[in-house]
Amino acid sequence: MKSPFPGMDPYLEARWPEVHASLIVYARNRINAQLPDDLQANIEENLRVLSDENPGNVRPDINVREDEFVSDAVRPVSTATIAEPLILRRPPIPGRHIEITSRDGRVITAIEILSPWNKIGNRAQAIYLHKQIDFLAADINLVEIDLVRQGDPVVNAPLNDLPDDVLTPYMICVTRNTMPNDVELYRAPINRPLPNIPVPLRPGEADVVLELQPMLDDCYRDGRYHRISYQQDPPVSFSEKDAAWIDQRLRETGRRV
């Protein structure tokens, strides 16, 4: 059974960690099926380190380990004996994206499927924007797919300069290393299928085409998300116009009474 929505299903945002993981795999597979033999799309994992002083990312293959009982705190001087605590350190937050690389390991293109943890809170946004800057500074093509409503926009596009009637609930942003000052913005209204988007490669090479809607349809089917209850409002907010369309759509498709 397919989703009652022609494009993005906003109810999937409540299950985003699982949906995100599936979309990453499906996108990697579809991209690899179109790449030249000397390029490879890989799923890469960064570990987000939440630090007010130095937010950033570390690669998991660079000797990352979890310390179970570590304390850097300065103990107060006292004549009383205090109990010895267990200092528990939260593990870093994993963040996965796709990188297209050449045989010599050079990164050609990065594809980010954004999540609420990229967009909610100053520290999380700072971490993502730092990562974004690193990609662009290294002359790497960047594709940002934002299918979540939670949080503030972080894609590499001047959205504040656009009128409200141009913006849509979901956005895809493509920045090419050959035109770093230009941004391609692909809009995705709630009432239309998700667009097919280009994934740029090296100069002179044809773009890979990533069909977002079939990828999301596969995710909905494989995750058995037809079991979702659509009787309540979606877990994220929409404009009054879009909210009215969502209600009408669910009633027309028999998913809400």
Secondary structure, DSSP 8 states (H G I E B T S, - for coil): ---SSSS--GGGGGGHHHHHHHHHHHHHHHHHTTS-TTEEEEEEEEEEE--SS--EEE-TTTT----SS---------SS------------EEEEEEEEEETT--EEEEEEE--HHHHSSHHHHHHHHHHHHHHHHTT-EEEEEE---SS---SSS-GGGS-TTT--SEEEEEE-TTSTT--EEEEE-TTS---EEEE--STTS--EEEEHHHHHHHHHHHTTGGG---SS--SS---HHHHHHHHHHHHHTTS--
